[in-house]
Amino acid sequence: MIAVMKKLQVPKERVKLHRGWFDQTFPKIDVPQVALAHVDCDFYEPTKLCLNKWYPLLAPGGFMQFDDYDAFLGCRKAVDEFLGEHQEIQMQTLGENAKAYFIRKRSQDGVCLSGEVLCPQ
Ligand SMILES: C[S@@+](CC[C@H](N)C(=O)[O-])C[C@H]1O[C@@H](n2cnc3c(N)ncnc32)[C@H](O)[C@@H]1O
């Protein structure tokens, strides 16, 4: 993570790492809004924790991407359950073979903060 942030020239003071298991670290993290949540934790329970913690905090137009949706049954199950409980959210994909799977937060009027209109699927 540190190496990637360095490569992207993100200033050190803008990076905060929280080491530990999600069930212990998430309750202590106070982040008002999230633009992109990259979920890469393989299994059912942590994926579920990520969905419940970070989806509500996504900014309008924000993304939540699932690295393991195609690779780990636990991840897929957690995401599919979440989508089953939130029929208004639809999975989107990008790419052909190695697909990216993501969901996106819409604002009530379908317009995100940048003014971009979020089209339905
Ligand atoms: C495939 S690795 C990906 C790590 C990182 N995103 C990367 O690309 O290097 C999956 C990671 O999820 C972490 N993980 C799984 N369950 C977790 C949990 N409940 N809390 C915190 N991390 C968890 C594992 O420790 C592992 O480091």
PDBQT file of the ligand as one rigid body, heavy atoms in Angstrom, charges set to zero:
ROOT
HETATM    1  C1  LIG A 201      -5.768 -11.402  -1.375  1.00  0.00    +0.000 C 
HETATM    2  S1  LIG A 201      -5.176 -10.493   0.027  1.00  0.00    +0.000 S 
HETATM    3  C2  LIG A 201      -5.218  -8.868  -0.652  1.00  0.00    +0.000 C 
HETATM    4  C3  LIG A 201      -4.379  -7.886   0.059  1.00  0.00    +0.000 C 
HETATM    5  C4  LIG A 201      -4.144  -6.566  -0.662  1.00  0.00    +0.000 C 
HETATM    6  N1  LIG A 201      -5.386  -5.974  -1.133  1.00  0.00    +0.000 N 
HETATM    7  C5  LIG A 201      -3.198  -6.766  -1.783  1.00  0.00    +0.000 C 
HETATM    8  O1  LIG A 201      -3.595  -6.735  -2.962  1.00  0.00    +0.000 OA
HETATM    9  O2  LIG A 201      -2.028  -6.947  -1.501  1.00  0.00    +0.000 OA
HETATM   10  C6  LIG A 201      -6.545 -10.598   1.107  1.00  0.00    +0.000 C 
HETATM   11  C7  LIG A 201      -6.273  -9.940   2.424  1.00  0.00    +0.000 C 
HETATM   12  O3  LIG A 201      -7.481  -9.850   3.173  1.00  0.00    +0.000 OA
HETATM   13  C8  LIG A 201      -7.114  -9.904   4.534  1.00  0.00    +0.000 C 
HETATM   14  N2  LIG A 201      -8.280 -10.221   5.348  1.00  0.00    +0.000 N 
HETATM   15  C9  LIG A 201      -9.124 -11.286   5.254  1.00  0.00    +0.000 A 
HETATM   16  N3  LIG A 201     -10.052 -11.237   6.217  1.00  0.00    +0.000 NA
HETATM   17  C10 LIG A 201      -9.817 -10.109   6.940  1.00  0.00    +0.000 A 
HETATM   18  C11 LIG A 201     -10.432  -9.511   8.078  1.00  0.00    +0.000 A 
HETATM   19  N4  LIG A 201     -11.502 -10.059   8.658  1.00  0.00    +0.000 N 
HETATM   20  N5  LIG A 201      -9.913  -8.354   8.557  1.00  0.00    +0.000 NA
HETATM   21  C12 LIG A 201      -8.828  -7.797   7.959  1.00  0.00    +0.000 A 
HETATM   22  N6  LIG A 201      -8.212  -8.293   6.868  1.00  0.00    +0.000 NA
HETATM   23  C13 LIG A 201      -8.687  -9.461   6.375  1.00  0.00    +0.000 A 
HETATM   24  C14 LIG A 201      -6.046 -10.985   4.579  1.00  0.00    +0.000 C 
HETATM   25  O4  LIG A 201      -5.258 -10.863   5.720  1.00  0.00    +0.000 OA
HETATM   26  C15 LIG A 201      -5.269 -10.682   3.293  1.00  0.00    +0.000 C 
HETATM   27  O5  LIG A 201      -4.207  -9.831   3.556  1.00  0.00    +0.000 OA
ENDROOT
TORSDOF 0
